[in-house]
Amino acid sequence: MTLVLLAALIACVWAEVCLSARARRRAGPGRAASRLAQHVARRAAPARLRRPAGHGLRRLSGSSPLDRRLLGARAAAALERDLRDAGLPLTVSEAILAAGVGAAAIGGAAAAVRGPAAGVLAATVGLAVARWGLAAMRDRRLRRLDLQLPAALDLLIAHLRAHRSAAEAITEVAQRLAEPLRGECSRVVEEVRIGASLQQALEGLRHRTRSRPLGAVATAILVSDRTGGNLAELLARQAGIVRSQVAFLQEVRALTAHARCTAVILTLLPLGVAAAMFLLSPAFLSPMLAPGPGRALLVIAAMMEIVGWRVIHGMIRSVEQ
């Protein structure tokens, strides 16, 4: 019975991961913009330096054989992108190992105190909290990227109007920015220094970040470099668009703050009530943890919690995007 409950809970968590990955793919850059940027990068880059889109030099040189095998799975690839967007210096195998060790430690401690069922439940909750924390760190970092972009564009335009090349301007701007945008610009500069073209580096930047304004700026630079337009004027117009987009997103986020708070409260309220009842009167919840219908009800409740969270979160994301 315990194994069946564990399999059901793991299936729920895995379904949540797959649904999140599918939603992020739908929310990514438009297909036309993606094809345009790829075409520009491939036409402009030398043949000896061409690589598949989205594969930076650091990723190819620093990934282990286990990570390359794991990245063949969609869920592992989505986890790798989440780690990168969150700014965590972990590989997929290291993150999975850390999550497994943490869940095993939490589940083992709970099982030693309250039995196997409590251990399974505690391990599942630990994995869910880790996943939620990673998503929160990713969203926070992406919001900081969007907020930093208008000021960074102003610096970039100033250097371009001082008759500097795009690569030199990005190098100068990277030294005057704060994280996380500084790290992204520094990586572009580093890839250019070790032999990649600016088009390749910008294409990698566009594919490894989910920031739509930053992806639009990278695409604008790629198109301008290919067509020979006035990049400073193009970025000046783009800066105005980015400012309006960031202001609109901030307004939408303020309007959906009540819905987000409601989702968190409705999700945590049953867990908080159950924890309080367990601390005040452990015998009251003992039938729920004993073999029989109680555990089945706990599994059904956990599934309903996950489905409810996904529905509310999907509604909020559809409004914000």
N, C-alpha and C positions, 0 to 999 in steps of 0.2 A: 504493500500500500504506500509505503514511504517513497519507494522508487517511482511509482506512478505519479504521486504528487510532485516529486522533484522534476520528472519529465514534463509534466503539464506546466509548471511554473517556468522552466527553462524555455519551453515553446512559446509562452507568452512574451518573455523578454526578447527572444529572438525575433518574434513577429514585430515587436515594437521597433527593434533595430532596423529591420528590413523596410518597414513603413517609413521610418525617418529618412533612410537613404533614398527611397523612391521620391519622397516629397522634396528632398534637397535637389535631386536631379531635375525634377520639374521646375524648381525655382531658380535654376541656374541660368546662364546667359542664353539669349535667344539663338535659335539654330542658324538664322541668317548671319547674325553677328559673329557667331563661332566660325562658320565656314569662311566668312570674309577675312577674319584675322588669320586663320590657318593658311588660306591661300596667299595672303600677303607675306607671311613669315616664310613659307616654303619657296616662294618665288624670289625673295630677297636673300635668303640664307645660302651660303655655298653648299655644294653637294656633300662635301666631306664632313660638314658640321651638322647636317640635318639629323634630327631625332624625332621620334613620335611626340606629338603634342602632349604637354603636361609632364614630361619626364625631365626634370632638372638635372644638372650635372651632379649636384650633391647627392641626390637620391640614388642615382645609378652607382655612384662610387661608394656610398656609405651603407647600402642595404645589404643584409646578409642573405644567404640562400634561403633560409627559413622565411624571411620577410618577403622575398620575391615569390615564394610558393604561396604564402598567405594572401598576397595582393591579387592572386588570381581569382579569389572569391570576392563577390560584390560587397558583402558585409565587412570583410577585412579591409577592402579598399576604401569604403566609407569611413571606417574607424581611423585609417591612416590619414585621411583628409581632415577628419575632426581633430586629431592630434596636432596636425600642422596648423589648422586654423586657430586652435586654442593656444598655440605658442609653446606647447610642451615638447621638450627634447627627448621624446620617447619613440621607439620604433613600435610596430604593431605587435611583434612578439613580446617585447618588454611590457607593453600595456596589458596584453592578455595575461602574461605571467603575474604582473602586479595585481590585476583584478582577481585572478584565481587564488593567489596566496591570501589576499585580503578577505575574500569570501570564505575561504577555507578556515581562516583564523576566527572570523566572526561566527561562522556556523559551528565550528568545533567548540567554541566557548559556550554558545547557546545550547548546544546538544549536551555538553557536560553538566549544565545547570538544570535544563528543563526537558531533555530528551531529544530524540532524532527529529521529530516534527518541528520543534522549535528551532533546531539547527538548520533545517532546510529553509524554513521561513526567514530566519535571520540572514542566511547567505544570499537568498534571493533579494531581500530588501537591500542588503549591502551592494549588490551588483546594480540594482535599479538606482540607488543613490549615487553611485559612481558614474553611471551613465548620465544622469541628470546634471551632476556637477560638471562633467565634460562639456555637455551641451551649453550650460550656462557660461562657462569660460569661453567657449567658441563664440557665442553670440556677443558677449561683452567685448571681446577683442575685435570682432568685425565692426561693432558700433564705434569703437575708438578709431579704427582705420577710417571710417567714413567721416568722423568729426575732424580728423587731422588733415584730410585731403584738400579742402579749400585753401588753407594756409600754405600747404606744400605746393599747390599749383601756383600760388602767387610768387613764391620763391623761384619756382622753375621758370615761370614766364619772365621774371626779372633777369635771370641768367641768360635765357635765350635772347632777350632783347639787347643784352650786352655782347651779342655776337659769339656766343659759345655754342658748341654742338650739343645735341641732346644727351649724349653719354656724359660729357663734361658737366652739364647742368645737373643731371641726376646724381653724379658723384658729389658735387658741392651741396646739393640739397640734402643728401643722406647724412652729411655730417652735422646738419643743423636741426634735425628732426628728433623727436622722442619716439620711444617704442609705442606701438608695434610697427608703425610705418617706416621707422628707421631701419629695422631689420629687413623688411621686404626690399627697400631701395638698396641697402647694402648688399643683399644677395644678388640683385641685378648687376651691381657694379662688380662684384666678385666674379660672376659668371663671364662678364665681358673681359675681365682681366686675364682669365685663364683660357681664353680662346674662343668663346662663343660670340656670336654676333649680337648686336643690340636687339635685332628683331627676335632672335631666339630667346634672349633673356626676358624680353617683355611678353613674349608668348607664354613662357613659363610662369611669369607673374600673373598673367590673366587666368591661367588654368589652375593655379594652386591656391587662389583666393576666391572666396565667394562674394566679395564686395562688388556689387554691380557698378557703383561709380568708379572704383579703381579699375575694373575691367574695361569700362568705357574709355577712360583716359589712356590705358595701354593700347586699346584698339585705335584711338585717334592718332597716337604717336606712330603706330605701325602704318596706318594709311597715309599720313603726312610724309613719312620717310619714303614711302613707295612712290607717291605721286608728286612729291616736291612742293607741297603747299607751304603757306606761312604757318609754321607750327605755333609760334607765339600767339597769333591772333586766334588760331583754332583752340588752343588751350584756354585763352581768355574767355571765349564763349563757353567752353566746357566748364570752366570754373563757376560761371554764373548758373549753369544748369545743375552742377553738383550742389551748389549752395541751396538752390530751391528744392532739390531732391532730399537733401539732409534735413532741411527745415520741415518738409512735408512728412518725412518718416518720423521725426521727433514729435510732430503734432499727432500723427496716428498712434504712436506709442503712448502718448499721454492719454488719448481717448480710449485705448484698450487696456489701460492700467487696471481699471476695475475688473474687467473680465479675467485678466491674468491673476489678480489677487483671489478672485472667486474660484478659479480653477485650482490654485494651490490649497485654499482652505478646504474645498470639497474633497480634495485628494487626501490631505493629511488628517482631516477630522476623524474618519473612522479609525485610522491607526492610532491617533492620540487618545481617543476614547477607549480603545482596546488596551493600550498600554496603561492608562490610568486604572482601568478596572482590574488589570492583572496585578498592579502594585497594591491596590487597596484590598482586593479580595481574590487571591489566586485560585481559590476553589471554585469561584463563579465561572471562570473560563476553562477549567480543567476538562469539562465534557467536549469542548471544541478541539482540544489538543489530543484527546484520547482517540484510539482507532475506532472508526465508525463514521456516522454521518457528519460529525463535527468537522473533520478534516476536509470532507468533500465540500461542505459549506464554505470553509476558508478558501479553498481553491476557487470556487465560484465567485466569492467576493473579490479575490485578487484579480481574476479575469475581468470582472465588471469595473474594478478600479482602473485597470489598464485601458480598457476600451473607453471608459468615460474620459480619462485624461487625454487619450488620443483624439477623441471627438472635439472636446473643448479646445485643445491646443491647435488642432487643424483649423477650426473656425477662426481662431485668433490669427494664425499665420496667413490664412487666406485674405484677411482684412489688411494685415500689415504689408503684404506683398502686392 
